Amino acid sequence: MTPEVGSLRAFGEDAWRRVVEAAGANVLSTLRNEHCDAYLLSESSLFVYDDWFVMITCGQTTLVDAFEEVLRLVPREAIAFLVYERKNEHYPEHQPTTFYEDSRRLQSMVPGRAVRFGDEHGHYIQMFHTTRRFQPETSDPTLEVLMHSIDRSVAERFIGRNAADGVHMAATLGIDSILPGFVTSEHVFKPAGYSLNALKGLEYYTIHVTPEDVGSYVSFETNYDVRGRLSELVGAIVELFQPRAFDVLTFLPGEDAELSVNGYSLGDHVVDALGGYRVSYFQYFVPPTGPRKPCELAL
């Protein structure tokens, strides 16, 4: 946001709960420090800083409705930079809107363009972003790791858990040892699923696990400065969940990302410049060792 807006956190929790509810989600818990208010949601996460925020949702939520609610708090000319992402969905027919419909709505509110990272017949990320001139801080990176078809033995650890188990899941799985020193807030969903928010100073990370047999999926996102240890960090995250395939998206001010992950082959690599960031998309998969049986589909 531009400076004249003041602090986004000063709008208060009630205002941000309205933003969350506009998307069709609700707040499960909050975690705060001197820099950030982190909301763990029924459908992922919201992190609010003084001059920017990131909202991640899943399921059938409608992020564009949430953005319209944000515009009740701040004037549209105060939007310094906006990025709206949607990955390819497992069940697009169940979604209330398409990416194109959402992008056209956003373009009616703020000028922007739409791009796709990845092949339209495989995994990909679609993105709408504003075209207003924007120069990010040099210390403003973002990393996203999107993991598909996680190992079955790992997925089972997130099924049938009691709520009390969520207090210790990060430690039990070794998640908190990858980025130590963070304060965490966790939630176990019934009958399956898991979410985590974590804060340390200006840094956050979040993990969301959907462990179902068909379409198992894990997302990880952080603004931790990955430069110089991107391959190490991504490798550690992937080792925890052992997906058959995963996508990596990085936003780095002024430089391209370099990445290699042991045990996986690179399937696609797309790079673009967006609003002062160099955005890099990587798609990795486990190379086949021979023929596999088909997957039976639930009808």
Rosetta silent file (secondary structure, phi, psi, omega in degrees, C-alpha in Angstrom):
SEQUENCE: MTPEVGSLRAFGEDAWRRVVEAAGANVLSTLRNEHCDAYLLSESSLFVYDDWFVMITCGQTTLVDAFEEVLRLVPREAIAFLVYERKNEHYPEHQPTTFYEDSRRLQSMVPGRAVRFGDEHGHYIQMFHTTRRFQPETSDPTLEVLMHSIDRSVAERFIGRNAADGVHMAATLGIDSILPGFVTSEHVFKPAGYSLNALKGLEYYTIHVTPEDVGSYVSFETNYDVRGRLSELVGAIVELFQPRAFDVLTFLPGEDAELSVNGYSLGDHVVDALGGYRVSYFQYFVPPTGPRKPCELAL
SCORE:     score description
SCORE:     0.000 S_00000001
   1 L     0.000  155.382  176.752    0.000    0.000    0.000 S_00000001
   2 L   -77.492  156.054 -170.356    1.108    3.581   -0.455 S_00000001
   3 H   -59.543  -30.000 -174.652    2.209    5.459    2.716 S_00000001
   4 H   -66.725  -13.837  178.828   -0.835    7.734    3.005 S_00000001
   5 H   -69.174  -29.832 -173.326   -3.025    4.759    3.979 S_00000001
   6 L    84.226 -160.113 -176.512   -1.290    4.418    7.339 S_00000001
   7 L   -82.757  127.333  174.891   -1.065    1.062    9.089 S_00000001
   8 L   -65.632  -31.414  179.995   -3.228   -1.764    7.745 S_00000001
   9 H   -66.829  -25.787 -177.897   -3.060   -3.393   11.180 S_00000001
  10 H   -69.549  -15.604  176.230   -4.699   -0.301   12.660 S_00000001
  11 H   -65.812  -22.166  174.467   -7.978   -1.173   10.924 S_00000001
  12 L    92.602  160.884 -175.750   -8.378   -3.814   13.624 S_00000001
  13 H   -64.026  -36.968 -178.987   -9.262   -7.489   13.745 S_00000001
  14 H   -59.817  -40.968  179.959  -12.967   -6.951   13.042 S_00000001
  15 H   -64.015  -41.425 -179.097  -12.179   -5.318    9.701 S_00000001
  16 H   -74.798  -28.228  172.217   -9.901   -8.173    8.644 S_00000001
  17 H   -64.365  -35.976  177.140  -12.450  -10.741    9.770 S_00000001
  18 H   -65.921  -37.942  176.019  -14.881   -9.088    7.352 S_00000001
  19 H   -60.738  -46.524 -179.763  -12.288   -9.428    4.578 S_00000001
  20 H   -62.474  -45.610 -178.201  -11.902  -13.133    5.403 S_00000001
  21 H   -65.993  -30.787  177.760  -15.674  -13.689    5.571 S_00000001
  22 H   -62.975  -29.676  178.848  -16.143  -11.958    2.215 S_00000001
  23 L   -81.534  -10.478 -178.429  -14.021  -14.723    0.684 S_00000001
  24 L    94.289   21.686  178.300  -16.171  -17.395    2.303 S_00000001
  25 L  -122.924  178.567  174.201  -13.765  -18.359    5.090 S_00000001
  26 L  -144.044  162.196 -176.478  -13.494  -17.633    8.806 S_00000001
  27 E   -85.527  127.941  177.480  -10.739  -17.014   11.352 S_00000001
  28 E   -95.104  -37.774 -179.541   -9.747  -19.977   13.537 S_00000001
  29 E  -161.530  163.675  178.633   -6.939  -18.366   15.556 S_00000001
  30 E  -127.564  150.353  178.190   -4.584  -15.382   15.602 S_00000001
  31 E  -138.545  128.684 -174.604   -0.857  -15.029   16.188 S_00000001
  32 E  -131.948  150.450  163.707    0.782  -11.629   16.613 S_00000001
  33 L  -139.074 -165.567 -174.212    4.136   -9.975   17.077 S_00000001
  34 L   -71.564  -10.957 -176.217    5.367   -6.396   16.781 S_00000001
  35 L  -114.376  -24.556 -166.533    5.316   -6.532   12.968 S_00000001
  36 L  -146.465  145.045  167.655    2.487   -8.813   11.857 S_00000001
  37 E  -108.409  117.136 -177.716   -0.986  -10.125   12.666 S_00000001
  38 E  -108.063  123.484 -179.776   -1.269  -13.722   11.415 S_00000001
  39 E  -109.807  122.663  172.587   -4.722  -15.249   11.040 S_00000001
  40 E   -87.792  125.295 -170.761   -5.122  -19.000   10.649 S_00000001
  41 E  -108.956  162.364  171.816   -8.215  -19.541    8.525 S_00000001
  42 L   -63.335  -23.092  176.862  -10.686  -22.299    7.847 S_00000001
  43 L  -131.048   68.636  173.043   -9.325  -22.024    4.307 S_00000001
  44 E    90.575 -128.712 -164.492   -5.586  -21.264    4.730 S_00000001
  45 E  -147.646  157.404  172.532   -4.010  -17.997    6.040 S_00000001
  46 E  -137.745  128.067  176.412   -3.902  -14.206    6.202 S_00000001
  47 E  -120.176  122.444 -176.965   -0.829  -12.186    7.216 S_00000001
  48 E  -116.623  119.623  174.103   -1.304   -8.442    7.781 S_00000001
  49 L  -106.110 -178.959 -178.180    1.646   -6.066    8.094 S_00000001
  50 L   -65.311  -38.476 -174.374    1.555   -2.287    8.381 S_00000001
  51 L  -124.537    9.460  175.070    1.875   -1.632    4.646 S_00000001
  52 L  -160.426  163.213  176.827    1.131   -4.955    2.941 S_00000001
  53 E  -147.943  157.600  173.875   -0.754   -8.197    3.403 S_00000001
  54 E  -131.461  131.725  179.329   -0.877  -11.678    1.907 S_00000001
  55 E  -125.096  127.403 -178.187   -4.005  -13.830    1.867 S_00000001
  56 E  -120.035  127.017  178.315   -3.943  -17.488    0.882 S_00000001
  57 L  -135.002  167.069  179.258   -7.152  -19.452    0.455 S_00000001
  58 L  -143.761 -166.746  179.804   -8.260  -22.803   -0.934 S_00000001
  59 L    65.024 -134.379 -177.124  -11.442  -24.779   -1.499 S_00000001
  60 L  -109.181   27.891  179.113  -14.277  -22.746   -3.011 S_00000001
  61 L   -70.915  161.481 -176.549  -13.301  -19.382   -1.563 S_00000001
  62 L  -126.407   93.524 -175.932  -13.512  -16.191   -3.621 S_00000001
  63 H   -64.882  -30.735 -179.251  -10.462  -13.985   -3.143 S_00000001
  64 H   -65.253  -35.069  174.520  -11.737  -11.261   -5.453 S_00000001
  65 H   -63.149  -36.411  176.599  -14.670  -10.719   -3.089 S_00000001
  66 H   -65.048  -39.806  179.007  -12.120  -10.315   -0.302 S_00000001
  67 H   -65.052  -37.668  175.950  -10.261   -7.701   -2.354 S_00000001
  68 H   -61.087  -36.306  177.002  -13.482   -5.767   -2.865 S_00000001
  69 H   -68.399  -36.087  175.900  -13.863   -5.703    0.916 S_00000001
  70 H   -60.866  -37.292 -179.521  -10.275   -4.408    1.217 S_00000001
  71 L   -69.600   -9.417  169.941  -11.254   -1.533   -1.081 S_00000001
  72 L   -78.529  -19.032 -179.582  -13.779   -0.494    1.542 S_00000001
  73 L   -95.470  -36.151 -176.533  -10.786    0.116    3.818 S_00000001
  74 L  -131.537  146.555  177.297   -8.333    1.713    1.381 S_00000001
  75 L   -70.677  149.229 -175.670   -8.826    3.681   -1.867 S_00000001
  76 H   -63.138  -28.093  178.468   -7.882    1.815   -5.037 S_00000001
  77 H   -70.485  -10.570  177.511   -5.272    4.436   -5.928 S_00000001
  78 H   -89.204   -0.983  177.916   -3.442    3.405   -2.740 S_00000001
  79 L   -79.332  100.680 -177.428   -2.826   -0.115   -4.114 S_00000001
  80 L   -71.515  -40.168 -179.632    0.887    0.085   -4.871 S_00000001
  81 L  -158.159  133.433  179.442    1.169   -3.497   -6.142 S_00000001
  82 L  -130.887  134.221  171.754   -1.266   -6.417   -6.306 S_00000001
  83 E  -126.556  129.908  177.029   -0.652  -10.032   -7.288 S_00000001
  84 E  -122.277  123.059 -176.803   -3.499  -12.541   -7.579 S_00000001
  85 E  -117.043  146.645  167.105   -2.586  -16.193   -8.168 S_00000001
  86 E  -143.286  123.723  174.212   -4.552  -19.331   -9.018 S_00000001
  87 E   -81.390  166.159  174.362   -2.953  -22.696   -9.661 S_00000001
  88 L   -63.112  135.221 -174.689   -4.575  -25.262  -11.889 S_00000001
  89 L   -92.421  149.257  173.452   -7.361  -26.923   -9.897 S_00000001
  90 L   -68.310  -36.730 -177.737   -7.969  -30.658   -9.461 S_00000001
  91 L  -129.765   72.160 -177.278  -11.727  -30.059   -9.782 S_00000001
  92 H   -60.668  -26.362 -178.917  -12.233  -26.812  -11.738 S_00000001
  93 H   -68.078  -15.709  179.189  -15.897  -27.656  -12.303 S_00000001
  94 H   -92.014   -5.010 -177.945  -16.491  -27.214   -8.559 S_00000001
  95 L   -82.869  141.385 -178.808  -15.089  -23.675   -8.458 S_00000001
  96 L   -71.403  -20.873  179.864  -17.559  -20.766   -8.348 S_00000001
  97 L  -141.071  167.449  171.650  -15.458  -18.706  -10.774 S_00000001
  98 L  -104.011  165.376  176.242  -12.671  -19.093  -13.321 S_00000001
  99 H   -59.592  -39.311 -177.860   -9.342  -17.298  -13.295 S_00000001
 100 H   -66.251  -41.084  176.461  -10.430  -15.299  -16.337 S_00000001
 101 H   -62.456  -44.031  179.116  -13.618  -14.129  -14.680 S_00000001
 102 H   -62.696  -42.771 -178.162  -11.674  -13.115  -11.574 S_00000001
 103 H   -65.482  -37.395  177.882   -9.033  -11.286  -13.605 S_00000001
 104 H   -66.453  -37.829  175.864  -11.626   -9.313  -15.537 S_00000001
 105 H   -63.837  -44.870  179.583  -13.234   -8.249  -12.257 S_00000001
 106 H   -62.905  -40.036 -178.907   -9.867   -7.203  -10.869 S_00000001
 107 H   -65.994  -24.177  175.837   -9.024   -5.290  -14.034 S_00000001
 108 H   -74.690  -15.444  179.828  -12.225   -3.298  -13.598 S_00000001
 109 H  -101.882  -41.074 -179.127  -10.876   -2.175  -10.202 S_00000001
 110 L  -141.329  139.482 -179.101   -7.134   -1.801  -10.868 S_00000001
 111 L   -68.171  138.554 -179.185   -5.202   -1.846  -14.168 S_00000001
 112 E  -168.456 -175.812  179.091   -3.227   -5.036  -14.729 S_00000001
 113 E  -136.297  161.046 -179.875   -2.287   -7.971  -16.937 S_00000001
 114 E  -118.660  139.537  179.282   -2.672  -11.745  -16.737 S_00000001
 115 E  -138.607  160.534  175.202    0.063  -14.338  -17.349 S_00000001
 116 E  -123.729  129.961  173.980    0.466  -18.091  -17.036 S_00000001
 117 E  -102.502  114.899 -179.167    3.566  -19.803  -15.677 S_00000001
 118 L   109.936  166.716 -177.844    3.734  -23.380  -16.968 S_00000001
 119 L   -78.064  137.669 -176.990    2.127  -25.450  -19.701 S_00000001
 120 L   -65.946  -17.072 -179.904   -1.663  -25.281  -19.956 S_00000001
 121 L   -97.888    5.195  178.149   -1.833  -29.093  -20.255 S_00000001
 122 L  -132.747 -148.434  173.138    0.131  -29.720  -17.052 S_00000001
 123 L   -74.437  142.467  176.822    0.736  -27.964  -13.741 S_00000001
 124 L  -160.857  164.686  174.995    0.706  -24.197  -13.996 S_00000001
 125 E  -125.090  126.631  174.763    0.086  -20.991  -12.067 S_00000001
 126 E   -99.002  144.081 -171.901   -2.032  -18.190  -13.487 S_00000001
 127 E  -143.620  130.569  168.158   -1.374  -14.701  -12.235 S_00000001
 128 E  -106.869  133.529  177.371   -2.987  -11.291  -12.491 S_00000001
 129 E  -141.523  149.616  179.098   -0.800   -8.380  -11.409 S_00000001
 130 E   -71.050  152.804 -177.078   -1.093   -4.627  -11.466 S_00000001
 131 L  -106.942    5.566  174.564    1.003   -2.704  -13.975 S_00000001
 132 L   -62.324  139.908 -179.731    1.501    0.420  -11.894 S_00000001
 133 L   -59.342  130.394 -176.400    5.225    1.179  -11.536 S_00000001
 134 L  -146.858  134.811  177.332    6.476   -0.404   -8.313 S_00000001
 135 L  -120.177  107.686 -178.286    9.920   -0.846   -6.810 S_00000001
 136 L   -73.241  160.167  171.452   10.101   -3.467   -4.036 S_00000001
 137 L   -64.738  146.543 -179.478   12.508   -3.368   -1.138 S_00000001
 138 L   -65.902  -19.745 -179.814   15.665   -5.355   -1.830 S_00000001
 139 L  -101.130   41.164 -174.639   14.902   -7.414    1.287 S_00000001
 140 L  -128.790   68.976  177.162   11.458   -8.551    0.065 S_00000001
 141 L   -91.974  161.214  170.792   11.614  -12.127   -1.308 S_00000001
 142 E  -140.433  138.043  176.023    8.817  -14.704   -1.437 S_00000001
 143 E  -123.915  132.577  172.298    9.067  -18.465   -1.894 S_00000001
 144 E  -124.863  133.598  174.907    6.170  -20.810   -2.656 S_00000001
 145 E  -124.354  119.298 -175.587    6.482  -24.613   -2.845 S_00000001
 146 E  -115.707  111.076 -170.730    3.389  -26.455   -4.126 S_00000001
 147 E  -107.527  133.029 -175.404    3.620  -30.234   -3.680 S_00000001
 148 E  -116.840  142.070  176.761    1.402  -32.761   -5.479 S_00000001
 149 L    54.475   66.658 -179.045    0.716  -36.439   -4.693 S_00000001
 150 L   -73.479  159.420 -178.668    2.608  -36.627   -1.430 S_00000001
 151 L   -55.461  135.968 -173.916    3.876  -39.939   -0.086 S_00000001
 152 H   -61.902  -39.166 -179.264    1.006  -42.027    1.302 S_00000001
 153 H   -66.348  -30.207  175.436    2.752  -42.797    4.599 S_00000001
 154 H   -73.881  -44.540 -178.285    3.275  -39.064    5.150 S_00000001
 155 H   -59.226  -38.014 -177.202   -0.304  -38.189    4.178 S_00000001
 156 H   -63.184  -20.793  179.325   -1.712  -40.687    6.687 S_00000001
 157 H   -72.434  -11.068 -179.468   -0.147  -38.717    9.533 S_00000001
 158 H  -109.777   13.022 -178.519   -2.629  -35.910    8.794 S_00000001
 159 E  -114.553  134.107  175.864   -5.758  -38.077    8.741 S_00000001
 160 L    70.705   24.116  178.991   -7.949  -38.822   11.761 S_00000001
 161 L   -82.179  152.804  171.537   -5.990  -36.632   14.158 S_00000001
 162 L   -86.944  156.354 -178.759   -7.446  -35.077   17.284 S_00000001
 163 H   -56.878  -36.197 -178.565   -7.316  -31.304   17.737 S_00000001
 164 H   -64.083  -26.252 -179.562   -4.833  -31.695   20.591 S_00000001
 165 H   -65.292  -28.000 -175.960   -2.368  -33.373   18.219 S_00000001
 166 H   -64.073  -21.747 -179.428   -2.007  -30.158   16.250 S_00000001
 167 H   -65.174  -26.394 -172.555   -0.104  -28.489   19.065 S_00000001
 168 L  -119.102    5.340 -174.793    2.868  -30.777   18.432 S_00000001
 169 H   -62.608  -41.957 -177.933    2.656  -31.651   14.741 S_00000001
 170 H   -60.896  -42.702  179.209    5.346  -29.220   13.609 S_00000001
 171 H   -70.540  -41.084 -178.520    7.835  -30.611   16.113 S_00000001
 172 H   -63.033  -41.254 -177.529    6.842  -34.236   15.482 S_00000001
 173 H   -82.601  -15.926 -176.405    7.259  -33.922   11.726 S_00000001
 174 L    87.168   11.641  179.513   10.407  -31.827   11.914 S_00000001
 175 H   -62.885  -42.859 -174.793    8.814  -28.840   10.216 S_00000001
 176 H   -72.843   -9.674  177.274    9.995  -26.406   12.868 S_00000001
 177 H   -86.095  -15.130  178.977   13.627  -27.499   12.480 S_00000001
 178 H   -71.210  -45.379  175.390   13.774  -26.316    8.853 S_00000001
 179 L  -125.324   86.758 -173.988   13.267  -22.672    9.865 S_00000001
 180 L   -74.863  160.758  174.612   13.995  -22.579   13.613 S_00000001
 181 L    90.356    1.722  179.780   13.099  -19.836   16.063 S_00000001
 182 L   -88.767  146.870  170.279    9.577  -19.165   14.791 S_00000001
 183 E   -89.530  132.222 -172.535    6.488  -19.005   17.018 S_00000001
 184 E  -118.593  155.797  171.703    3.807  -21.247   15.507 S_00000001
 185 E  -131.687  125.908 -172.908    0.041  -21.650   15.518 S_00000001
 186 E  -124.614  155.978  176.659   -1.335  -25.007   14.303 S_00000001
 187 E  -148.639  131.062  174.415   -4.712  -26.531   13.530 S_00000001
 188 E  -101.459  131.439 -178.531   -5.763  -30.098   12.722 S_00000001
 189 L   -98.744  148.434  174.174   -8.917  -30.478   10.627 S_00000001
 190 L  -103.259  133.887    2.109  -11.515  -33.230   10.880 S_00000001
 191 L   -84.509   -9.246 -176.858  -11.557  -35.708    9.233 S_00000001
 192 E  -155.782  152.853  175.540   -8.268  -34.753    7.580 S_00000001
 193 L   122.536  161.622 -175.144   -5.966  -31.812    6.978 S_00000001
 194 E  -158.112  141.503  175.222   -3.520  -29.528    8.741 S_00000001
 195 E  -136.640  148.173  179.125   -2.547  -25.831    8.745 S_00000001
 196 E  -143.794  134.685  167.058    0.293  -23.918   10.355 S_00000001
 197 E  -114.421  146.953 -179.413    1.235  -20.237   10.620 S_00000001
 198 E  -144.387  140.235  179.889    4.630  -19.135   11.926 S_00000001
 199 E  -131.375  143.520  168.960    6.168  -15.741   12.775 S_00000001
 200 E  -152.788  105.070 -175.988    9.635  -14.495   13.665 S_00000001
 201 L    61.232 -126.138  179.444   10.177  -10.743   13.500 S_00000001
 202 L   -83.525   -6.177 -172.710    9.269   -9.617    9.980 S_00000001
 203 E   -95.919  148.346  174.327    9.326  -13.158    8.622 S_00000001
 204 E  -135.391  158.350  159.763    6.464  -15.616    8.229 S_00000001
 205 E  -146.542  158.453 -178.571    5.929  -19.065    6.868 S_00000001
 206 E  -146.881  145.123  178.968    2.801  -21.147    6.438 S_00000001
 207 E  -132.443  138.033  176.841    2.016  -24.772    5.557 S_00000001
 208 E  -135.941  128.348 -173.808   -1.307  -26.305    4.494 S_00000001
 209 E  -118.212  125.473  171.155   -1.809  -30.040    3.977 S_00000001
 210 E  -115.718  101.078 -168.081   -4.648  -31.720    2.058 S_00000001
 211 L   -95.094   11.169 -175.524   -3.893  -35.441    2.499 S_00000001
 212 L   -57.962  155.755 -177.950   -6.790  -37.107    0.660 S_00000001
 213 L   -56.922  -48.357  179.783   -6.043  -40.141   -1.559 S_00000001
 214 L   -97.087  119.690  177.202   -7.011  -38.338   -4.760 S_00000001
 215 L    82.834   29.781  177.625   -5.379  -34.952   -5.159 S_00000001
 216 L   -61.173  143.946 -167.917   -3.165  -34.896   -2.065 S_00000001
 217 E  -158.072  140.319  174.838   -1.474  -31.511   -1.878 S_00000001
 218 E  -133.948  134.160  173.759    0.785  -29.436    0.376 S_00000001
 219 E  -117.261  141.357  175.718    1.576  -25.736    0.061 S_00000001
 220 E  -131.134  135.411  176.949    4.442  -23.909    1.755 S_00000001
 221 E  -143.651  143.188  178.534    5.040  -20.161    1.575 S_00000001
 222 E  -154.983  155.735  168.971    7.507  -17.818    3.271 S_00000001
 223 L  -106.234   14.379  172.707    9.132  -14.412    2.995 S_00000001
 224 L   -58.763  140.520 -176.700   12.292  -15.784    4.626 S_00000001
 225 L   -73.730  100.310 -174.538   15.316  -14.646    2.612 S_00000001
 226 L   -84.105   -7.074 -175.662   16.075  -17.774    0.593 S_00000001
 227 L   -61.783  125.999 -177.975   18.884  -16.228   -1.442 S_00000001
 228 L    96.335  -15.953  178.534   21.989  -18.358   -1.095 S_00000001
 229 L  -143.637   29.064 -178.162   20.153  -21.393    0.308 S_00000001
 230 H   -61.926  -48.895 -178.372   17.141  -21.884   -1.978 S_00000001
 231 H   -62.518  -39.447  178.987   18.083  -25.418   -3.045 S_00000001
 232 H   -63.113  -46.033 -176.927   18.818  -26.414    0.545 S_00000001
 233 H   -69.006  -47.175  179.328   15.505  -25.084    1.865 S_00000001
 234 H   -62.329  -41.633  178.676   13.341  -26.480   -0.944 S_00000001
 235 H   -60.119  -39.418  179.906   15.133  -29.834   -0.671 S_00000001
 236 H   -68.023  -40.024  179.568   14.411  -30.017    3.066 S_00000001
 237 H   -66.600  -45.458 -179.479   10.716  -29.195    2.591 S_00000001
 238 H   -64.313  -37.108  179.083   10.313  -31.706   -0.214 S_00000001
 239 H   -60.700  -34.752  179.553   12.093  -34.387    1.826 S_00000001
 240 H   -64.079  -40.427 -170.719    9.444  -34.035    4.551 S_00000001
 241 H  -107.405  -17.905  174.676    6.490  -34.679    2.232 S_00000001
 242 L    50.159   56.850  179.290    8.073  -36.683   -0.626 S_00000001
 243 L   -74.846  157.562  174.304    5.723  -35.539   -3.407 S_00000001
 244 L   -76.277  -25.052  178.502    5.739  -37.117   -6.856 S_00000001
 245 E  -153.065  154.489  175.962    5.829  -33.611   -8.335 S_00000001
 246 E  -155.992  155.179  176.867    6.102  -30.055   -7.080 S_00000001
 247 E  -115.593  145.220  176.326    6.181  -26.473   -8.316 S_00000001
 248 E  -124.835  132.414  176.712    8.350  -23.666   -6.966 S_00000001
 249 E  -127.411  127.048  178.199    7.590  -19.974   -7.417 S_00000001
 250 E  -123.915  140.335  169.209    9.972  -17.253   -6.263 S_00000001
 251 E  -112.700  111.101 -179.650    9.651  -13.473   -6.211 S_00000001
 252 E  -124.613  128.343  179.145   13.135  -11.966   -5.879 S_00000001
 253 E   -65.973  109.592  169.675   13.859   -8.241   -6.217 S_00000001
 254 L    79.743    6.583  179.850   16.155   -7.801   -9.205 S_00000001
 255 L  -150.540  151.062  178.048   17.554  -11.335   -9.609 S_00000001
 256 L   -83.476  151.661  177.698   16.648  -14.741  -10.978 S_00000001
 257 L   -85.289  147.740  173.199   16.448  -17.793   -8.750 S_00000001
 258 L  -120.923  129.610 -171.672   18.782  -20.769   -9.165 S_00000001
 259 L  -147.075  138.451  167.826   17.472  -24.138   -8.015 S_00000001
 260 L  -146.023  142.175 -176.068   18.294  -27.837   -8.183 S_00000001
 261 L  -131.534  120.063 -179.355   16.699  -30.615   -6.103 S_00000001
 262 L   -60.657  137.358  176.822   18.239  -34.072   -5.709 S_00000001
 263 L    88.026   -3.564 -178.912   16.063  -36.973   -6.849 S_00000001
 264 L  -127.107  151.159  176.618   13.838  -34.838   -9.093 S_00000001
 265 E  -106.274  143.984  178.776   13.969  -33.819  -12.742 S_00000001
 266 E   -80.209  123.024 -179.621   13.188  -30.327  -14.005 S_00000001
 267 E   -99.879  -27.699 -178.223   10.125  -30.348  -16.244 S_00000001
 268 E  -159.103  151.990  179.084    9.616  -26.634  -16.860 S_00000001
 269 E  -150.860  117.431 -177.374   11.224  -23.292  -16.009 S_00000001
 270 E  -127.212  137.526 -177.810    9.580  -19.916  -16.704 S_00000001
 271 E  -132.370  140.312  177.537   10.927  -16.480  -15.786 S_00000001
 272 E  -151.289  162.331  175.656    9.337  -13.026  -16.017 S_00000001
 273 E  -105.246  121.214 -179.677    9.725   -9.517  -14.594 S_00000001
 274 E  -130.033  114.265  171.718    6.731   -8.312  -12.555 S_00000001
 275 L    54.238   38.466  179.560    6.634   -4.998  -10.734 S_00000001
 276 L    91.386   -8.929  175.832   10.342   -4.874   -9.914 S_00000001
 277 E   -98.578  150.195  163.512   10.538   -8.587   -9.021 S_00000001
 278 E   -96.587  117.960 -177.021   12.111  -11.370  -11.031 S_00000001
 279 E  -103.907  124.698 -179.108    9.573  -14.180  -10.848 S_00000001
 280 E  -120.205  131.507  177.884   10.843  -17.721  -11.452 S_00000001
 281 E  -117.258  127.248  177.692    8.653  -20.797  -11.832 S_00000001
 282 E  -122.047  140.051  174.825   10.126  -24.302  -11.621 S_00000001
 283 E  -123.800  123.422 -177.855    8.292  -27.580  -12.132 S_00000001
 284 E  -121.388  153.526  177.526    9.890  -30.790  -10.851 S_00000001
 285 E  -148.739  157.929  175.282    8.850  -34.441  -10.957 S_00000001
 286 L   -75.584  122.911  179.657   10.142  -37.859   -9.903 S_00000001
 287 L   -66.482  139.261 -178.034   11.645  -39.484  -13.013 S_00000001
 288 L   -68.646  144.182  175.759    9.924  -42.803  -13.847 S_00000001
 289 L  -105.729   -2.323 -179.257   11.791  -46.042  -13.178 S_00000001
 290 L   162.967 -177.226 -178.751    9.333  -48.155  -15.160 S_00000001
 291 L   -69.523  149.810  176.782    5.631  -48.568  -15.886 S_00000001
 292 L  -120.155  162.505  175.015    3.084  -47.959  -13.128 S_00000001
 293 L   -77.415  154.183  176.666   -0.458  -49.138  -12.598 S_00000001
 294 L   -69.641  159.673  177.862   -3.286  -46.701  -13.327 S_00000001
 295 L   -93.523  126.570  178.100   -4.903  -44.801  -10.488 S_00000001
 296 L   -74.537  135.951 -174.749   -8.471  -45.803   -9.726 S_00000001
 297 L  -100.723  140.125  175.419  -10.801  -42.786   -9.684 S_00000001
 298 L   -77.984  132.131 -178.756  -13.573  -42.141   -7.193 S_00000001
 299 L  -108.797    0.000    0.000  -16.947  -41.693   -8.913 S_00000001
